Amino acid sequence: MRNIFIALMLGWSAAAMAQSNIEFEKANEVSTSDSIDMENGVIGIADNRGFTLKSKNDNFVFKPYLFLQTQAKFNWYDSEGLDQAYNQDNVANSGFAMPYAILGFTGTTFGRVDYNLCINASASGGNILQQGWVDAKINDAARFRIGKLKTPFFSAVQTTLGEALFPILPVSLTSTVIMPYSLNSVWPTIGTGFDIGLEFHGTAHLKKEWMMHYELGLWNGTGSGVNTATKTLSDDNHIPSLLYAGRLTFMPWGKMPKTQGNNRMLTGRRMEFGVSAGINVESESESTNDSRLGAEFSMLYNRWFVGVEGYWMHVSFTERQKIDEELDYWGGYAQIGCFFNSSIQGGLRWDIMDRNGSSKDGFLNTPGAVLNCYINKYNLKITGMYQYTGRWGHKTQLDRDNDDLGIATHGATVQLQYSF
């Protein structure tokens, strides 16, 4: 464990030393407002930052952007009761990684049609196309977006990629659940991300700063790794085997920006309450129908960020599987972040997940801590994170060992992020 803390301290010390010679430019600070465009889902782009081409009347805007993340990772796994004579490696999936090398462009045409296209050169297969969509505006309350875009679940996923408090998403969203049956290619996760589909969305202004935002649509349900049409009709429900999903949020203090920490937005207040729901018909190789519900709360208050989410997934099997049992999984997390000054942000997160289903005792709990250091003049962000995965309430040692298979007990990440 000593090596983990040494690596973290070296990363944080280097960031602090570099930052000590950089004064934050007050002229670049903006309040929590709509002046930072985050619709691309990757980085926040302010009008006075980066390279932008636009017409005199602002009806045509073109903004290229670049986003890079490089990580040094250390992961230690439990032996799961195996004899060391089996030569099991406790240290795995460690070393250097580059999860994102994104090049894209976004903008507006005719003052009514927004667009975004970006590729992730670090990915493979269908994931190379990170996203690509066109968004047409009738008015603020009626818009439609088509292409490869984020599905309307979970605030953690909706957050702009470069504005996340932690460098990795909660385990409860990304880890596959444990199924009590051996079925090929049936490993659902509670979280959903990018997918190809069509979405209707809009924002209604109620009174003063009160706002409501809705998203409703349908997607392939095959995830970001598939860019082709592969779906059929449901044999059981006789409807297209797609992902049907929606999200509704209420914002009492004006529009909530999609950020968990931006050192150019250190004043103002924003708050958001949200619910989401959906069903993925004949998902997981046409083997299951996965229903999801979620509730969320997030708040920005000057230098503080608070976020809480809870979610539930119900898995039922298609008739061809001849399995009558239905399974339920749940999870959630709470996190808090604070800017100690314009360059340093710290954060804590507690993540829990009932990975083995509600019919079995026991769940995972995953606390984590993070420190973000911003080098403001050069759009650099250095992050150090530690995360621990614990196991509570299991009936047997075998259940305890099986519950965290594939998840590191101790994980440390040092990340350098650059955006333009």
C-alpha positions, -999 to +999 in steps of 0.1 A: +000+000+000+029+023+006+035+026-032-001+038-037+003+067-013+038+076-027+024+077-062-006+099-051+016+123-031+041+127-060+013+135-083-004+160-060+030+176-050+039+181-086+006+198-093+008+220-063+044+231-072+033+239-108+003+257-096+021+279-071+035+300-099+002+305-116-022+332-106-059+328-113-071+354-138-102+370-123-112+382-157-118+346-169-141+337-140-178+335-148-208+329-126-228+298-127-248+306-158-254+295-194-223+313-207-204+280-207-216+257-235-216+221-222-239+205-248-211+186-265-209+163-234-171+163-233-158+197-221-172+230-212-165+256-239-168+293-230-170+319-258-137+335-246-118+302-245-104+282-274-108+287-311-142+296-325-155+306-359-189+323-361-209+347-382-217+382-372-253+374-362-242+342-343-264+320-364-235+299-375-209+288-349-181+262-353-160+251-323-133+224-327-122+208-294-096+184-281-098+163-250-070+140-236-068+119-204-037+098-194-038+077-163-013+059-141-033+031-123-026+007-094-052-020-086-049-046-059-074-075-058-083-098-030-072-135-032-108-146-028-098-175-006-075-192-031-043-208-021-012-187-031+002-219-046-021-212-075+002-182-083-026-157-083-016-121-090-031-097-065-019-068-086-035-066-120-049-040-145-022-017-134+002+006-153-006+034-178-039+039-196-054+065-220-092+062-217-099+092-239-082+108-268-111+128-283-111+151-313-144+167-322-163+198-332-196+213-323-216+243-332-249+258-345-263+263-380-291+287-390-295+296-353-317+265-347-298+234-355-270+223-332-245+195-340-217+176-324-193+149-337-163+135-320-141+104-322-122+087-294-089+075-309-082+054-277-113+033-282-118+003-306-147-010-327-179+010-326-167+030-296-143+050-318-174+070-327-178+086-293-209+105-303-225+122-333-258+140-333-280+168-348-303+187-325-332+207-341-349+235-321-386+244-326-385+264-293-369+260-259-396+236-248-396+215-280-364+201-295-354+168-310-320+151-312-310+122-333-278+102-336-254+087-311-260+105-278-263+100-241-293+080-228-314+100-203-303+081-171-283+091-141-267+125-133-232+109-131-235+100-168-251+133-179-221+153-164-198+167-189-168+143-191-141+169-184-161+184-155-165+152-134-154+153-097-139+118-099-119+103-128-140+071-128-177+066-125-192+048-094-188+011-093-226+007-088-232+021-123-204+004-143-200-030-127-219-060-142-244-075-118-241-111-107-266-135-123-275-168-107-276-185-141-249-193-166-261-175-197-238-164-225-234-127-230-259-118-202-240-093-180-262-062-176-250-031-158-273-006-140-257+023-159-263+031-195-242+055-216-241+065-253-264+048-277-280+054-311-315+067-311-340+096-311-348+119-283-373+147-277-364+172-250-370+207-239-370+232-210-400+249-197-397+282-177-423+281-149-418+313-128-389+334-119-359+310-119-380+278-118-373+255-147-382+220-158-364+198-183-376+166-199-360+140-221-380+112-238-369+088-265-359+054-278-325+039-286-312+006-298-303-005-263-271-021-275-247+005-260-220+026-275-200-003-290-226-010-317-233+014-345-255-008-367-292-017-366-294-052-350-328-053-333-360-072-339-396-074-326-402-087-291-416-122-291-432-116-257-444-080-259-448-076-297-431-042-298-398-032-312-370-046-290-355-012-282-346+009-251-375+032-241-363+058-216-371+092-201-359+117-175-376+147-158-357+173-138-368+203-118-344+233-112-355+259-087-325+282-091-322+284-129-305+261-154-281+235-137-249+233-157-236+198-164-206+201-141-193+187-108-166+212-106-154+240-128-128+265-114-142+292-137-176+290-119-170+297-083-199+319-076-237+315-078-260+287-069-279+260-088-300+230-078-316+201-096-340+173-086-345+145-111-362+111-118-356+087-147-371+055-159-368+031-188-371-004-201-346-022-224-368-048-243-350-080-252-316-067-241-286-089-234-287-110-266-325-111-265-324-129-232-338-103-207-361-073-203-343-048-180-363-021-163-346+009-145-357+036-121-335+064-107-338+094-085-311+122-082-302+154-065-274+178-072-264+213-061-238+239-069-233+265-042-204+288-048-173+266-043-194+235-032-208+206-051-232+180-037-246+150-055-268+121-044-283+093-066-302+061-061-312+036-087-329+002-091-329-024-119-354-052-124-344-081-147-369-105-161-361-133-186-377-138-220-400-168-224-375-186-246-351-188-216-378-207-196-367-190-163-396-177-141-374-160-115-371-122-116-342-104-102-338-070-085-306-049-081-301-015-065-273+010-059-265+046-052-238+070-042-233+104-024-205+127-031-193+162-021-166+184-035-152+218-025-128+243-041-103+252-014-091+279-037-093+286-074-068+258-082-075+230-057-106+209-054-111+180-030-139+155-029-153+124-011-177+097-024-195+068-009-209+042-033-230+012-025-243-016-046-264-048-042-246-066-069-258-101-061-295-092-061-320-085-034-327-123-029-292-127-014-277-110+016-248-087+013-237-057-007-206-037-017-196-004-003-170+017-020-157+049-004-133+071-023-114+104-021-101+127-048-079+158-052-081+179-084-054+204-092-061+229-120-034+247-139-056+274-151-037+291-179-031+259-198-064+240-194-046+212-175-062+192-147-042+168-125-062+143-104-053+119-077-079+094-065-080+064-040-109+040-038-116+010-015-142-017-021-156-034+010-182-062+015-209-061+041-236-085+054-229-117+033-242-150+047-213-171+037-176-165+028-183-179-007-210-152-013-185-126+000-158-138-023-181-140-053-196-106-049-165-085-057-150-107-085-134-084-110-134-054-088-102-041-072-102-040-034-077-011-034-075+012-064-054+043-070-054+066-101-033+096-110-047+114-141-035+142-163-063+159-184-058+184-211-086+201-230-089+228-257 
